[in-house]
């Protein structure tokens, strides 16, 4: 059946807009619908990491995004007595060749993403358009929407990506339950501008005060955010007043030093959707997972979702990969996101305790185990990679900066990368080498100036990196490299490399 679009994206926030932009760069015909008639001018997310910066870089917008961000250079945690329990410098230039932690004012990021969507010919975002119903049929998804004029319209697509937030209409329509990994805790958030003060020293400071847990974030320019746990005896309206803010911030946010732009109560939640795919409908972003903001991974996880999904949709849409490749989206991303939700929920329990004895035990543990204050990045769940047999499979790859100042991703584009030593490449059978060099979906790099740093970081002679920059696998020998290449989920790639197995079925590695 003919479809209006290959993909319909529900939701035009940063995750939905990023999905549309990436689909546009991939040449996939897509439409986004967003119920709000205008760009929301209030900040929500404030942080993303170096991996997110690589997603912007892939669209040629890395430098523009970097100009809107403030590298987070000072991350601390204090207790009730003002003792610093954790102090980590975080502004370093990391292995992905961007600052590891970046702070921003979300409306500026949203505006840039929407401008990127507007300039791409194969994608469109319609504002003021509300989803009413989703019905799946024979290889088509029908989305009934209400237009800004109040009319009803049916949009058809091969696939739908639901990026419609924590209260996702799509998740509700599909009756998808969520797993609760923590407690629901109300917090007051205050965003605004500082004047005649620097506020609290540090870019991000967790104030583990059992009398009132709080969080301080210093944003670009004169902006700042403070968040405060709402306590059982609080009057939510009173603590949101200027006088209430001055009191609960212990004099940091006063009418003289702080002009509020938003003061509102919201709820810390730790949720993961039980299913991320129903037929040809996929959940992404807050529709799929919500986490307390302890490690700043909420928006990062949503951007990872669409980076994982879009390249797979592109290959299937082009007929270069079997539809079964899309099965790896949930298996890879759900486990990865769940890890961060669990870690954030655990940290939230420690940070926001109001029991002085529990707080004292927490302080003692952190003093003894400071290395546990920030979890290691996890690997993807089972899917298209060689982990855990290969300790690098399923982990985000490094991105060296080359001697001429070029970032490695810029040589690769939105393709697979095979980085291989000249010696190992020469040892491959000629027909395998020729097939790889002729495959338009794979960039083969073997020049030492291009591959030495990346291979050294992995202690490998070859690495296959996916379009979302996650490691498919590494190899040390010609035979191992041949086996690795056969995992490419590209129609014809296995046969070209001497494997007679069905096209695409070898794509899902046991992991």
C-alpha positions as CSV (number, residue, x, y, z in Angstrom):
1,X,0.0,0.0,0.0
2,X,1.2,3.5,-0.8
3,X,2.1,5.7,2.1
4,X,2.2,9.5,2.5
5,X,5.6,9.2,4.3
6,X,8.2,6.6,5.2
7,X,8.2,7.9,8.8
8,X,5.9,10.0,10.9
9,X,7.5,11.5,14.0
10,X,5.1,12.3,16.9
11,X,6.5,15.2,19.0
12,X,8.6,18.2,18.0
13,X,10.8,18.6,21.1
14,X,14.5,18.1,20.9
15,X,14.3,14.3,20.5
16,X,11.6,14.5,17.8
17,X,13.4,17.4,16.0
18,X,16.6,15.5,16.1
19,X,14.9,12.4,14.6
20,X,13.5,14.5,11.8
21,X,16.8,16.2,11.2
22,X,18.6,12.9,11.0
23,X,16.0,11.4,8.8
24,X,16.4,14.4,6.5
25,X,20.1,14.0,6.3
26,X,19.5,10.3,5.5
27,X,17.2,11.3,2.6
28,X,14.2,9.6,4.3
29,X,10.8,11.2,3.6
30,X,9.3,12.1,7.0
31,X,6.8,14.3,8.7
32,X,6.7,15.5,12.3
33,X,3.7,16.7,14.2
34,X,3.8,18.8,17.3
35,X,0.7,19.8,19.3
36,X,2.2,23.1,20.5
37,X,1.7,25.9,18.0
38,X,5.0,27.6,18.8
39,X,8.4,26.8,20.1
40,X,8.3,26.4,23.9
41,X,10.4,29.2,25.4
42,X,10.9,27.6,28.8
43,X,14.0,25.4,29.6
44,X,13.6,21.8,30.5
45,X,16.7,19.8,29.8
46,X,20.0,21.6,30.5
47,X,22.8,19.0,29.8
48,X,24.1,16.7,27.1
49,X,27.3,14.8,26.7
50,X,30.1,14.3,24.1
51,X,28.1,11.6,22.4
52,X,25.3,14.0,21.7
53,X,27.8,16.5,20.3
54,X,28.8,13.8,17.8
55,X,25.2,13.6,16.7
56,X,25.2,17.3,16.0
57,X,28.6,17.0,14.4
58,X,27.2,14.4,12.0
59,X,24.8,17.0,10.7
60,X,27.5,19.7,10.3
61,X,26.2,21.6,13.3
62,X,28.7,20.7,15.9
63,X,30.4,24.1,16.0
64,X,27.1,26.0,16.2
65,X,25.9,23.9,19.1
66,X,29.2,24.2,20.9
67,X,28.9,28.0,20.6
68,X,25.5,27.8,22.5
69,X,26.9,25.6,25.3
70,X,29.0,26.0,28.4
71,X,31.4,23.2,29.2
72,X,30.7,21.9,32.7
73,X,34.0,22.2,34.4
74,X,33.1,21.8,38.1
75,X,30.9,19.0,39.4
76,X,30.6,18.7,43.2
77,X,28.5,17.3,46.0
78,X,28.2,18.8,49.4
79,X,26.5,17.6,52.6
80,X,24.6,19.4,55.3
81,X,27.8,20.7,56.9
82,X,29.1,22.1,53.6
83,X,31.7,19.4,53.3
84,X,32.7,18.6,49.7
85,X,32.1,14.8,49.3
86,X,32.7,14.7,45.6
87,X,34.8,17.0,43.5
88,X,35.3,16.2,39.8
89,X,36.8,18.3,37.1
90,X,34.6,17.6,34.1
91,X,35.6,20.1,31.5
92,X,38.2,18.0,29.9
93,X,38.3,17.3,26.1
94,X,37.4,13.7,26.1
95,X,38.1,10.7,23.8
96,X,35.1,11.6,21.6
97,X,36.8,15.0,20.8
98,X,34.2,17.1,22.4
99,X,33.7,18.3,26.0
100,X,32.4,15.5,28.1
101,X,29.6,17.5,29.7
102,X,27.8,20.5,28.2
103,X,25.3,22.9,29.7
104,X,22.8,24.9,27.6
105,X,19.5,26.9,27.4
106,X,17.1,24.5,25.7
107,X,15.1,26.9,23.6
108,X,18.3,27.9,21.8
109,X,19.0,24.2,21.0
110,X,15.4,23.6,20.0
111,X,15.4,26.6,17.6
112,X,18.6,25.4,15.9
113,X,17.2,21.9,15.4
114,X,14.0,23.2,14.0
115,X,15.9,25.4,11.6
116,X,17.9,22.4,10.5
117,X,14.6,20.5,9.8
118,X,13.2,23.5,7.9
119,X,16.2,23.6,5.5
120,X,16.1,19.8,4.6
121,X,13.8,19.0,1.6
122,X,12.6,15.5,2.6
123,X,11.3,16.4,6.1
124,X,8.7,18.7,7.6
125,X,7.5,19.7,11.1
126,X,3.8,20.7,11.4
127,X,3.0,22.7,14.6
128,X,-0.3,22.9,16.3
129,X,-1.1,19.4,15.1
130,X,-2.4,16.9,17.7
131,X,-2.3,13.1,17.4
132,X,-5.7,11.5,18.1
133,X,-5.4,7.9,17.0
134,X,-2.8,5.3,15.8
135,X,-4.0,2.3,13.8
136,X,-1.7,-0.3,12.2
137,X,-2.5,-2.3,9.1
138,X,-0.8,-4.2,6.3
139,X,2.6,-2.5,6.3
140,X,1.1,0.9,7.0
141,X,0.5,3.0,10.1
142,X,-2.4,5.4,10.0
143,X,-2.2,8.5,12.3
144,X,-5.3,10.5,12.7
145,X,-4.5,14.0,13.7
146,X,-6.3,17.3,14.4
147,X,-5.0,20.2,12.4
148,X,-4.6,23.7,13.7
149,X,-7.9,24.6,12.0
150,X,-9.7,21.8,13.9
151,X,-10.0,19.5,10.9
152,X,-9.3,15.8,11.1
153,X,-6.7,14.3,8.8
154,X,-5.2,10.8,8.4
155,X,-1.5,10.5,7.7
156,X,-0.1,7.2,6.6
157,X,3.5,6.0,7.0
158,X,5.6,2.8,7.0
159,X,6.9,3.6,10.5
160,X,6.1,5.9,13.4
161,X,8.5,7.2,16.0
162,X,6.8,8.4,19.1
163,X,8.9,11.2,20.7
164,X,5.9,12.7,22.5
165,X,7.2,12.8,26.0
166,X,6.7,11.4,29.4
167,X,2.9,11.5,29.1
168,X,3.1,9.9,25.6
169,X,-0.2,9.7,23.8
170,X,1.2,6.9,21.6
171,X,2.3,4.9,24.6
172,X,-1.2,5.3,26.1
173,X,-3.0,4.4,22.8
174,X,-0.9,1.3,22.5
175,X,-1.5,0.4,26.1
176,X,2.2,0.0,26.9
177,X,2.9,-0.2,30.7
178,X,6.0,1.2,32.3
179,X,8.4,-0.3,34.8
180,X,8.9,1.8,37.9
181,X,12.5,1.8,39.1
182,X,12.2,4.4,41.9
183,X,9.9,6.7,43.9
184,X,8.0,9.7,42.6
185,X,9.3,12.7,44.3
186,X,8.1,16.4,43.8
187,X,10.8,19.0,43.3
188,X,10.6,22.7,42.8
189,X,12.6,24.0,39.8
190,X,13.6,27.7,39.4
191,X,15.1,28.9,36.2
192,X,16.2,32.5,35.7
193,X,18.9,35.1,35.4
194,X,21.5,36.1,37.9
195,X,22.7,39.6,38.5
196,X,25.3,41.0,40.9
197,X,26.2,37.5,42.1
198,X,27.9,34.3,41.0
199,X,25.6,32.2,43.1
200,X,27.1,29.0,44.3
201,X,30.6,28.1,43.3
202,X,30.6,25.4,40.7
203,X,28.8,24.5,37.5
204,X,26.7,21.6,39.0
205,X,26.5,21.1,42.7
206,X,24.4,18.5,44.5
207,X,23.5,19.9,47.9
208,X,22.9,16.7,49.9
209,X,21.3,18.5,52.8
210,X,18.9,16.3,54.7
211,X,17.0,19.4,55.9
212,X,16.3,20.2,52.2
213,X,18.1,18.5,49.3
214,X,18.8,20.8,46.4
215,X,20.7,21.1,43.1
216,X,22.5,24.1,41.6
217,X,23.3,24.4,37.9
218,X,25.2,27.3,36.3
219,X,24.1,27.7,32.7
220,X,25.6,29.8,29.9
221,X,25.6,33.6,30.2
222,X,23.8,34.8,33.3
223,X,21.4,31.9,33.6
224,X,21.1,29.5,36.5
225,X,18.8,26.8,37.7
226,X,18.1,25.6,41.3
227,X,16.0,22.6,42.2
228,X,14.7,21.9,45.7
229,X,13.0,18.8,47.1
230,X,9.4,19.6,48.2
231,X,9.0,18.6,51.8
232,X,5.8,17.2,53.4
233,X,5.0,20.4,55.3
234,X,5.6,22.8,52.3
235,X,3.0,25.0,50.8
236,X,3.8,24.6,47.1
237,X,2.5,28.1,46.3
238,X,4.5,29.8,49.1
239,X,7.9,28.2,48.3
240,X,7.4,29.4,44.6
241,X,7.2,33.0,45.7
242,X,10.3,35.3,45.7
243,X,10.4,35.2,49.5
244,X,10.0,31.4,49.5
245,X,12.8,31.0,47.0
246,X,15.1,33.2,49.1
247,X,14.4,31.2,52.2
248,X,14.7,27.6,50.8
249,X,17.8,28.6,48.7
250,X,19.4,29.9,51.9
251,X,19.9,33.4,50.4
252,X,21.2,32.3,47.0
253,X,18.1,33.3,45.0
254,X,16.8,36.6,46.3
255,X,14.7,39.3,44.6
256,X,17.9,41.4,44.4
257,X,20.1,38.7,42.7
258,X,17.7,36.5,40.7
259,X,15.0,37.2,38.1
260,X,12.9,34.0,37.7
261,X,11.7,32.9,34.3
262,X,10.0,29.7,35.5
263,X,9.2,28.4,38.9
264,X,7.2,25.2,39.0
265,X,6.9,21.9,40.8
266,X,7.6,18.7,38.8
267,X,8.1,15.1,39.8
268,X,11.3,13.0,39.7
269,X,10.3,9.7,38.0
270,X,12.2,6.6,37.1
271,X,10.3,4.8,34.4
272,X,11.1,2.5,31.5
273,X,8.5,1.4,29.0
274,X,7.9,-2.3,29.0
275,X,7.9,-2.4,25.1
276,X,9.6,0.1,22.8
277,X,8.2,-1.3,19.6
278,X,4.7,-2.4,18.7
279,X,4.5,-3.4,15.1
280,X,6.0,-0.5,13.1
281,X,5.6,2.0,16.0
282,X,8.7,2.8,18.0
283,X,9.0,4.7,21.3
284,X,11.9,7.1,21.9
285,X,13.0,9.7,24.4
286,X,10.8,10.3,27.4
287,X,8.0,8.2,25.8
288,X,10.4,5.3,26.4
289,X,12.2,6.2,29.6
290,X,12.3,8.9,32.3
291,X,15.1,9.3,34.9
292,X,15.8,11.7,37.8
293,X,18.3,14.3,36.6
294,X,21.2,13.0,38.7
295,X,23.6,12.2,35.8
296,X,22.0,14.4,33.2
297,X,21.2,11.5,30.9
298,X,17.5,12.1,30.1
299,X,18.0,14.0,26.9
300,X,21.2,12.2,26.1
301,X,19.3,8.9,26.2
302,X,16.7,10.2,23.8
303,X,19.3,11.4,21.4
304,X,20.9,8.0,21.5
305,X,17.5,6.4,20.8
306,X,17.1,8.2,17.5
307,X,20.7,7.9,16.5
308,X,20.4,4.1,17.0
309,X,17.1,3.9,15.1
310,X,17.4,6.3,12.1
311,X,20.4,4.6,10.4
312,X,18.6,1.2,10.6
313,X,15.4,2.7,9.2
314,X,17.4,4.2,6.3
315,X,19.0,0.9,5.4
316,X,15.7,-1.0,5.5
317,X,13.9,1.8,3.5
318,X,16.6,1.6,0.8
319,X,16.3,-2.2,0.7
320,X,19.9,-2.6,1.8
321,X,19.0,-4.4,5.1
322,X,16.2,-6.8,6.1
323,X,13.4,-5.5,8.4
324,X,14.7,-7.8,11.1
325,X,17.5,-5.3,11.7
326,X,14.9,-3.1,13.4
327,X,14.4,-5.7,16.0
328,X,17.8,-4.7,17.5
329,X,16.6,-1.2,18.4
330,X,14.7,-2.2,21.5
331,X,17.1,-4.9,22.5
332,X,20.1,-2.6,22.4
333,X,18.6,0.7,23.6
334,X,16.2,-0.5,26.4
335,X,18.9,-2.2,28.4
336,X,21.3,0.7,27.9
337,X,18.7,3.3,29.0
338,X,17.5,1.2,31.9
339,X,21.0,1.1,33.3
340,X,21.0,4.9,33.5
341,X,17.5,5.2,34.9
342,X,18.4,2.7,37.6
343,X,21.7,4.5,38.5
344,X,19.9,7.9,38.6
345,X,17.1,6.5,40.7
346,X,19.7,5.0,43.2
347,X,21.6,8.3,43.3
348,X,18.4,10.2,43.8
349,X,17.6,8.1,46.8
350,X,21.0,9.0,48.3
351,X,20.9,12.6,47.4
352,X,17.4,13.5,48.5
353,X,17.2,11.6,51.8
354,X,15.8,13.6,54.6
355,X,16.9,11.1,57.3
356,X,20.0,12.4,59.0
357,X,21.3,8.9,59.9
358,X,20.9,7.8,56.3
359,X,22.7,11.0,55.1
360,X,25.5,10.3,57.5
361,X,25.9,6.7,56.2
362,X,25.9,8.0,52.7
363,X,28.6,10.6,53.4
364,X,30.8,7.9,55.0
365,X,30.4,5.6,52.1
366,X,31.2,8.3,49.5
367,X,34.3,9.3,51.5
368,X,35.5,5.7,51.4
369,X,34.5,5.0,47.8
370,X,34.7,8.3,45.7
371,X,35.2,6.2,42.6
372,X,31.5,5.1,42.8
373,X,30.2,8.6,42.4
374,X,29.8,8.4,38.6
375,X,29.0,5.1,36.9
376,X,30.9,3.8,33.9
377,X,29.2,4.1,30.6
378,X,27.5,0.8,29.7
379,X,27.5,-1.2,26.5
380,X,24.4,-1.6,24.4
381,X,22.1,-4.5,25.1
382,X,22.2,-7.6,22.8
383,X,22.0,-6.8,19.1
384,X,24.3,-5.9,16.2
385,X,27.7,-6.1,17.9
386,X,30.1,-8.7,19.3
387,X,29.9,-7.9,23.0
388,X,30.4,-9.3,25.6
389,X,32.8,-11.8,23.9
390,X,34.6,-8.7,22.6
391,X,35.0,-6.2,25.4
392,X,34.7,-3.3,23.0
393,X,31.6,-4.5,21.1
394,X,28.6,-2.4,21.9
395,X,30.5,0.5,23.4
396,X,30.7,4.0,22.0
397,X,33.9,4.4,19.9
398,X,36.5,7.0,20.4
399,X,36.9,9.8,17.8
400,X,40.5,11.0,17.5
401,X,41.4,14.4,16.1
402,X,43.8,13.9,13.2
403,X,47.0,15.7,12.7
404,X,45.4,18.2,10.4
405,X,42.7,19.1,13.0
406,X,40.0,17.0,11.3
407,X,37.7,14.9,13.5
408,X,37.6,11.3,12.3
409,X,33.8,11.2,11.9
410,X,34.0,13.9,9.3
411,X,35.9,11.5,7.0
412,X,33.3,8.8,7.5
413,X,29.9,10.4,7.1
414,X,26.8,8.5,8.1
415,X,28.3,5.1,7.1
416,X,30.1,2.2,8.7
417,X,33.8,2.6,9.3
418,X,36.3,-0.1,8.9
419,X,39.5,1.2,10.5
420,X,42.3,-1.4,9.8
421,X,46.0,-1.5,9.9
422,X,47.7,-1.6,6.5
423,X,49.2,-5.0,7.3
424,X,45.9,-6.6,8.3
425,X,44.1,-5.2,5.3
426,X,46.8,-6.5,3.0
427,X,46.4,-10.0,4.5
428,X,42.7,-10.2,3.6
429,X,41.7,-12.2,0.5
430,X,41.6,-9.8,-2.5
431,X,37.9,-10.5,-3.2
432,X,37.0,-9.5,0.4
433,X,39.1,-6.3,0.2
434,X,37.7,-5.4,-3.1
435,X,34.1,-5.9,-1.9
436,X,34.7,-3.7,1.1
437,X,36.3,-0.9,-0.9
438,X,33.4,-1.0,-3.4
439,X,30.7,-1.0,-0.8
440,X,29.2,2.6,-0.6
441,X,27.9,2.0,2.9
442,X,31.4,1.3,4.3
443,X,34.3,3.7,4.6
444,X,37.6,1.8,4.7
445,X,40.5,3.7,6.3
446,X,44.0,2.1,6.7
447,X,46.4,5.0,6.5
448,X,48.3,5.2,9.8
449,X,47.6,8.9,10.1
450,X,43.8,8.1,10.1
451,X,43.6,4.9,12.1
452,X,46.6,4.6,14.5
453,X,45.1,6.6,17.4
454,X,41.7,4.8,17.2
455,X,43.2,1.3,16.9
456,X,45.6,2.1,19.8
457,X,42.7,3.1,22.0
458,X,41.2,-0.3,21.4
459,X,44.4,-2.3,21.4
460,X,43.2,-3.9,18.1
461,X,44.3,-4.2,14.5
462,X,40.9,-3.5,13.1
463,X,37.6,-2.1,14.3
464,X,34.2,-2.0,12.6
465,X,32.2,1.1,13.8
466,X,28.5,1.5,13.1
467,X,26.9,4.7,11.7
468,X,25.8,5.6,15.2
469,X,29.5,5.4,16.3
470,X,29.1,2.3,18.4
471,X,31.7,-0.5,18.0
472,X,30.3,-3.4,16.0
473,X,33.5,-5.4,16.9
474,X,37.2,-5.6,16.7
475,X,39.7,-8.0,15.2
476,X,43.3,-9.0,15.4
477,X,43.6,-11.6,12.6
478,X,42.5,-11.9,8.9
479,X,40.1,-14.7,9.8
480,X,38.5,-12.7,12.7
481,X,38.2,-9.7,10.4
482,X,36.4,-11.7,7.8
483,X,34.0,-13.0,10.4
484,X,33.4,-9.4,11.6
485,X,32.8,-8.1,8.1
486,X,30.1,-10.8,7.6
487,X,28.1,-9.2,10.4
488,X,27.5,-6.2,8.3
489,X,23.7,-6.0,7.9
490,X,23.9,-5.1,4.2
491,X,22.2,-7.0,1.4
492,X,24.9,-8.6,-0.7
493,X,27.7,-7.9,1.7
494,X,27.9,-11.4,3.1
495,X,27.9,-13.0,-0.4
496,X,30.6,-10.6,-1.6
497,X,32.7,-11.6,1.3
498,X,32.2,-15.3,0.7
499,X,29.3,-16.1,3.1
500,X,26.3,-17.9,1.6
501,X,24.1,-17.3,4.6
502,X,20.8,-15.3,4.0
503,X,21.3,-11.6,3.6
504,X,20.9,-9.7,6.8
505,X,20.2,-12.7,9.1
506,X,23.8,-12.7,10.3
507,X,23.4,-9.1,11.4
508,X,22.2,-9.9,14.9
509,X,25.2,-11.2,16.8
510,X,24.7,-13.3,20.0
511,X,25.7,-10.9,22.8
